[in-house]
Amino acid sequence: MTGSGRARFVVLALVALLPQAPKQWLLRNVFRYRIGRGVSIGVSVIDARECEIGDATVIGHGNVVTGVRRLRVGDHVRIGHLNLLRGGEIEIGRYAELLRRNELNSIPDADVVTETDPRLSIGPGAVITDGHRIDFTDRVDIGRRAIIGGRNSSLWTHNRQRTAPIRVGDLAYVGSEVRMAPGSAVPARSVVGMGSVVTDALEEEVTLIAGVPARVVKPLGEHDLFLVERKTRNDLPDDV
């Protein structure tokens, strides 16, 4: 971080301590953030070169956004507490949830031999729960109403000096302590069992995936499919 970057971060940290009205006034008028109606921002530092926050979004306390080139947050998003968002470009779709203690990180100026695309896209209605780590030194796409559930899963796009993107399909569920390697993918409407290690781009939808390395175990039954396709929030509109 350069001297000017550190100074900007310190100023934004002081702004974070202010009451809601002056805080949002400064973010809008001094830092030129686009902030919608009915937004609530807790004691959180938001340091992005470009920032757009949609209507009725709630951001809790202790979150840190730093070194982000472009942050776009849709309407009715819920961001809980103690999350770190660092580097690259981040888009969080409308009605998505980022709960607590998650680390979403892109390595700046990564020493790699591959071309990188440091962007994280979290789809509408998607949920990332507790203590997960997502490296988006290369692109990561988390689909519509997908869930990174439980705790302590890791998605890594880099491996020494090479990177490859990662994709989690629409309505997929990734359980606790799952590892996804560079270039891996989870298909839509699938469930990844806890402790699995996904090393390949799997394609067969509506399946249970498990193991080390992960593989398709069986098709999802009717009850499992019902749970996968349920809305992730009670207030989720039918078009999400």
C-alpha positions, 0 to 999 in steps of 0.5 A: 500500500502506497503512502497515499493509499495508507492515508486514504485508508486511515481517513475511511477508518475515521469515517467508519466511526461516525454516525450513520448520516454524516458517514454516508454523506461523506462517502457519497460526496467526498469519496463519490460512492453511490449509495442507495436508499435505506442503506445501513453501514456499521463500523466498517471500513470501505476502501474501494476506488469505485463503490456502488451499494444498492437499496436496503443493504445492511452492512454490519460491524468490523468489516474491512474492504481494502485495495478493491478496484471496484465494489458493486453490492446489489439491493437488499444484501446482508453483510454481517460482521468481521469479513475481509474483502481485499483486492480485485473487483467484487460483485455481490448480487441482490439479496445475497448474504455474506455472514461473518468472519469470511476472507475474500482475498485477491493477491495483488501483483501475484507472481504467476506465469498465467494471465489472471482475472481477479474478479469475484462474482457472488450471484443473486440470493447466494449465501456464504456463511462462516469462516470461509476463505476464497482466493480470487487471484483468478476469477471465482463465480458463485452462482445464483442461490448457491450456498457455501455452507457450514464453516472453514471451506477454502476456494483457491485459484492459485497454485504456486505460479499458476492460476485457474478460475473456479466456478460454483453452479446455481443452487449448489450447496458446498458443505463444511471444510471443502477444498476447491483447487484451481480450475475446479467447478461444482455443477448446478443443483448439486451437493458437495459433502463436508471434507471433500476436495474438488480437483476437477471441473465436475459437470453432472448436475443434481448429484451428491459429490464427495470424497478425496478427490471428490467424485459423483457419488449418486443422483440427488433424491427428491427430498435432497433436490427439494432442499437444494431448490428452496429459497435461501431467504424468506424475503427472496423475490421469485425472480431471484 
